Amino acid sequence: MKNVRPTPFKHAFRVLVVLAAAAMIACTSQGQPLGVSFSPPSVRGEEGISAAAKAPALPLRSWLPEGQEVTAAVVALHGFNDYSKAYTGAGEHLSARGVAVYAYDQRGFGQAPFPGIWAGADALVEDAKRMVAMVRERHPGVPVYLLGESMGGAVVMATMTRPNPPEVDGVILSAPAVWGRSTMNPFQSAALWVVANTFPSLKLSGKGVIKVTPSDNIEMLRALSRDPLVIKETRADAIYGLVDLMDEALAAGRRLTVPTLVLYGERDEIVPPRPTFRMISELPRNGASPTVALYPQGYHLLMRDLQAEVVLNDIAAWINNPGQPLPSRADRRAAERLAEQQEAGGQRS
């Protein structure tokens, strides 16, 4: 399994320390501005949802229930260097259970404008707000949820804790990207700043430097490596922008007051457990308490792992009955793990 190198998800900021010294001689491409500014986008797709006829379009995929009533709708945001196709399995699974799923290519990814160029958190947040509004208009009276995987989870957290958040009935965070600078060591953070500010267009892949396994679904990972729309080499300034977003997401946890489902795999090699559990511990417990699910066999791409059906069943169950225990009992596993950490922390103090 370790011999299959899932380059699309080797978050390149993890190898900046190694590559910083090579940046002096490696960078030959022309620099581009960090965060290209766009007009408000339209969203194009087979369902015909649109906002502004002359604005750049963000490609849209949707999976709608057939022969049954739509009981809920989900706006799904993909992860870093990925695109909306990531939600094919989840869309098919949830739509068969009455949940309409909409996923779009976020700016700078997939077939959206300027692939590989970091658009900035402001633009990503505004796009999410517009998409929620359009889905609410399409499905009046139906509960609407924001779902984010990895970077998409960080965008969801930023969206819901900034001024004028969209009206949603809850959020689902699958392995949210919350590895902010405060949980990095100083050398990692310093190397990131030097490379991003000196050679912003330097492209990093991590190939031959570090091996991580984002999923146990090897066939899926091989398909990703062949997919030309999955970004394989990442600009240093895009990584810097991602870390800025993760900083915001980590701090946003304590202000996330909507009903929340957090999903995390104990075998996640992309987002470390320390920032993840820190974020979880800071989630507000007043009102609707968050539901946290911990999967002992889960990797980073939980909704595409070999046990994806277990995770997707939990998501569907939470949408239908947010206050009830999850079918997999992964919420009980999380409660036990959090209790162990709190007890250990109390003993250390």
C-alpha positions in Angstrom: 0.0 0.0 0.0 2.8 2.4 0.8 4.2 2.0 -2.7 1.3 3.8 -4.2 2.2 7.5 -3.9 -1.0 9.6 -3.9 0.7 12.8 -5.2 -2.5 14.9 -5.4 -2.9 14.9 -1.7 0.7 15.2 -0.5 0.1 18.6 0.9 3.3 20.2 -0.2 3.6 22.5 2.8 4.8 19.4 4.7 8.0 19.3 2.6 8.8 23.0 2.4 11.5 22.6 5.0 13.3 20.2 2.7 12.7 22.2 -0.5 13.4 25.7 0.7 17.2 25.4 0.0 16.5 24.2 -3.5 14.2 27.1 -4.3 17.1 29.4 -5.2 17.9 27.4 -8.3 14.6 25.7 -9.0 12.3 28.7 -9.7 12.3 29.8 -13.3 8.5 30.4 -14.0 6.9 33.8 -14.1 5.2 35.0 -10.9 1.4 35.6 -10.8 -0.5 37.5 -8.2 -1.6 35.7 -5.0 -5.4 35.4 -5.2 -6.8 36.4 -8.6 -9.9 38.6 -8.2 -13.0 37.7 -10.1 -16.5 39.1 -10.6 -19.3 37.2 -8.7 -19.4 33.8 -10.5 -22.2 32.0 -12.1 -22.5 28.3 -11.5 -23.1 26.2 -14.6 -24.2 22.6 -14.7 -26.8 20.2 -16.0 -29.3 21.7 -13.5 -29.0 25.2 -14.9 -28.2 27.0 -11.7 -26.7 30.4 -12.6 -26.0 33.8 -11.0 -24.5 36.2 -13.5 -24.5 35.6 -17.2 -21.2 37.4 -18.0 -19.2 36.3 -14.9 -16.7 33.4 -14.9 -18.4 30.1 -14.3 -17.7 27.5 -11.7 -18.5 24.0 -13.0 -21.3 22.3 -11.1 -22.2 18.6 -10.6 -25.4 17.5 -8.9 -26.9 14.2 -7.8 -30.7 14.4 -7.3 -33.1 11.8 -5.8 -35.0 9.9 -8.5 -38.6 8.9 -7.9 -38.7 10.3 -4.4 -39.1 13.6 -2.5 -36.0 15.7 -1.7 -35.8 15.6 2.0 -32.6 17.6 2.4 -29.9 19.3 0.2 -26.2 19.4 0.6 -23.7 21.9 -0.8 -20.3 20.0 -1.0 -16.9 21.7 -1.1 -13.9 19.6 -2.3 -10.4 19.5 -0.9 -7.1 21.1 -1.9 -6.0 20.3 -5.5 -9.1 18.2 -6.0 -12.4 19.1 -7.7 -16.1 18.4 -7.7 -15.8 14.8 -9.1 -14.6 13.9 -5.6 -18.2 13.7 -4.5 -19.4 11.2 -7.0 -19.7 8.3 -4.6 -21.1 10.5 -1.8 -23.6 12.1 -4.2 -24.8 8.8 -5.5 -25.2 7.3 -2.0 -27.0 10.3 -0.5 -29.3 11.0 -3.4 -30.5 7.4 -3.2 -31.6 8.4 0.3 -33.5 11.5 -0.6 -30.7 14.0 -0.2 -29.9 16.3 -3.2 -26.1 16.9 -3.5 -24.5 19.9 -5.3 -20.7 20.1 -5.7 -18.8 22.7 -7.7 -15.2 23.3 -8.7 -13.9 25.9 -6.4 -11.9 28.8 -7.9 -8.4 27.7 -8.9 -9.3 24.0 -9.0 -10.6 21.6 -11.6 -12.2 23.4 -14.5 -12.7 26.6 -12.6 -10.9 29.7 -13.8 -7.1 29.9 -13.3 -6.4 26.4 -12.1 -3.5 26.3 -9.7 -3.8 29.9 -8.7 -5.0 30.5 -5.1 -8.1 32.7 -5.3 -8.0 33.8 -1.6 -10.3 32.8 1.3 -12.6 35.8 0.7 -13.6 34.6 -2.8 -14.0 31.0 -1.7 -16.3 32.1 1.2 -18.4 34.3 -1.0 -18.8 31.5 -3.6 -20.0 29.2 -0.8 -22.6 31.7 0.4 -23.9 32.2 -3.1 -24.2 28.5 -3.7 -26.2 28.0 -0.5 -28.5 30.8 -1.5 -29.1 29.3 -5.0 -29.7 25.8 -3.6 -32.2 27.2 -1.0 -34.0 28.9 -3.8 -34.2 25.7 -5.8 -35.4 23.6 -2.8 -37.6 26.0 -0.7 -38.5 24.7 2.7 -35.9 21.9 2.6 -33.0 21.7 5.1 -29.7 22.7 3.6 -26.3 21.6 4.8 -22.7 22.6 4.0 -20.3 19.7 3.6 -16.6 20.2 3.3 -13.7 17.7 2.9 -10.2 18.8 4.1 -9.7 22.3 2.6 -13.4 22.4 1.8 -14.0 21.9 5.6 -11.8 24.9 6.3 -13.8 27.0 3.8 -17.0 25.9 5.5 -15.7 26.9 8.9 -14.6 30.3 7.6 -17.9 30.8 5.8 -20.0 30.1 8.9 -18.0 32.2 11.3 -17.6 35.4 9.3 -20.1 38.2 9.2 -23.4 37.4 7.5 -23.1 33.6 7.2 -25.4 31.8 4.9 -28.6 30.2 6.3 -27.8 26.5 6.8 -29.3 23.8 9.0 -25.9 22.3 9.8 -22.4 21.7 8.7 -20.5 18.4 8.0 -16.7 18.6 8.3 -14.8 15.6 6.9 -11.2 15.7 8.1 -11.2 19.5 8.1 -7.9 21.2 7.2 -7.1 22.9 10.6 -3.3 22.5 10.6 -2.6 26.1 11.3 0.7 27.8 12.1 0.1 27.6 15.8 0.3 23.8 15.6 3.4 23.7 13.3 6.9 23.9 14.6 8.7 27.3 14.1 11.0 26.0 11.4 8.1 24.7 9.3 6.3 28.1 9.5 9.5 30.1 8.8 10.4 27.9 5.7 6.9 28.3 4.4 7.1 32.1 4.7 10.5 32.4 3.0 9.6 30.2 0.0 6.1 31.7 -0.5 7.3 35.3 -0.3 10.5 34.9 -2.3 9.5 32.4 -5.0 5.7 32.4 -5.0 5.4 30.5 -8.4 7.8 27.7 -7.3 5.9 24.5 -7.9 6.2 21.7 -5.3 5.0 18.1 -5.5 6.8 16.3 -2.6 7.7 13.5 -5.1 10.5 11.4 -3.8 10.6 13.4 -0.5 7.7 12.2 1.6 5.2 9.3 1.4 1.8 9.6 2.9 -1.3 7.4 2.4 -4.6 9.5 2.2 -6.8 6.4 1.7 -6.8 2.6 1.7 -8.7 2.7 -1.6 -5.8 2.1 -3.9 -7.7 1.9 -7.2 -9.3 5.3 -6.4 -5.9 6.8 -5.7 -4.5 5.5 -9.0 -7.5 7.0 -10.8 -6.7 10.4 -9.1 -3.0 10.2 -10.2 -4.2 9.7 -13.8 -6.9 12.5 -13.7 -5.5 15.6 -15.5 -7.9 17.9 -13.5 -6.3 16.9 -10.2 -3.4 19.3 -9.5 -0.1 17.4 -9.0 2.3 20.3 -8.5 1.4 23.1 -6.2 2.6 26.7 -6.2 4.2 27.9 -3.0 1.9 30.9 -2.8 -1.1 28.6 -3.0 0.3 26.6 -0.1 0.8 29.8 1.9 -2.8 30.8 1.1 -4.0 27.4 2.3 -2.2 27.7 5.6 -3.7 31.2 6.1 -7.1 29.5 5.6 -6.3 26.7 8.0 -5.2 29.3 10.6 -8.6 30.9 10.3 -10.4 27.6 10.4 -8.6 26.5 13.6 -9.6 29.7 15.3 -13.1 29.5 13.9 -14.0 26.3 15.7 -14.9 28.0 19.0 -17.4 30.2 17.2 -19.1 27.5 15.1 -22.6 27.5 16.7 -24.6 25.7 14.0 -25.3 21.9 14.4 -22.0 20.3 13.4 -20.9 16.8 12.4 -17.1 16.2 12.5 -15.6 13.1 10.8 -12.0 12.1 11.4 -10.0 8.9 10.7 -7.4 7.6 13.2 -5.2 6.8 10.2 -5.3 10.3 8.8 -1.7 11.1 7.6 -2.6 14.5 6.1 -4.2 16.5 8.9 -2.5 15.6 12.2 -4.6 14.6 15.2 -3.3 17.4 17.5 -4.9 20.4 15.7 -8.0 18.3 14.9 -8.6 17.4 18.5 -7.8 20.9 19.6 -10.5 22.2 17.2 -13.0 19.6 18.4 -12.3 20.4 22.1 -13.1 24.1 21.4 -16.4 23.6 19.6 -19.2 25.2 21.5 -21.2 22.8 23.7 -24.2 25.2 24.3 -27.3 24.6 22.3 -26.9 21.9 19.7 -23.9 19.9 20.8 -21.6 18.8 18.0 -21.5 15.2 16.9 -17.9 13.9 16.5 -17.2 10.6 14.7 -13.9 8.8 14.9 -13.1 5.9 12.6 -10.3 3.6 13.8 -9.7 2.3 10.2 -10.4 5.7 8.5 -7.9 7.7 6.4 -8.0 11.3 5.2 -10.4 10.6 2.3 -13.1 9.1 4.5 -15.9 9.3 1.9 -13.7 7.5 -0.6 -12.0 4.9 1.7 -12.9 1.2 1.4 -15.2 1.8 4.3 -16.9 4.8 2.7 -20.3 3.3 3.0 -20.0 3.3 6.8 -19.2 7.0 6.8 -21.9 7.9 4.3 -24.5 6.0 6.2 -23.5 8.1 9.3 -23.8 11.3 7.3 -27.3 10.3 6.0 -28.4 9.3 9.5 -27.2 12.5 11.1 -29.0 14.6 8.4 -32.2 12.8 9.1 -31.8 12.6 12.9 -29.1 14.9 14.1 -29.6 14.2 17.8 -29.5 10.4 17.5 -26.4 8.1 17.9 -24.7 7.2 14.6 -25.2 3.7 13.1 -21.5 3.0 13.1 -21.0 4.0 16.8 -18.1 6.1 15.6 -19.5 8.9 17.8 -19.1 6.7 20.9 -15.5 6.0 19.9 -14.9 9.7 19.6 -16.4 10.4 23.0 -14.2 7.7 24.6 -11.1 9.1 22.9 -11.9 12.7 24.0 -12.5 11.6 27.5 -9.1 9.8 27.6 -7.4 13.0 26.3 -9.1 15.2 28.9 -8.1 12.8 31.7 -4.5 12.7 30.5 -4.5 16.5 30.3 -5.8 16.7 33.8 -3.1 14.4 35.1 -0.3 16.3 33.4 -1.6 19.6 35.0 
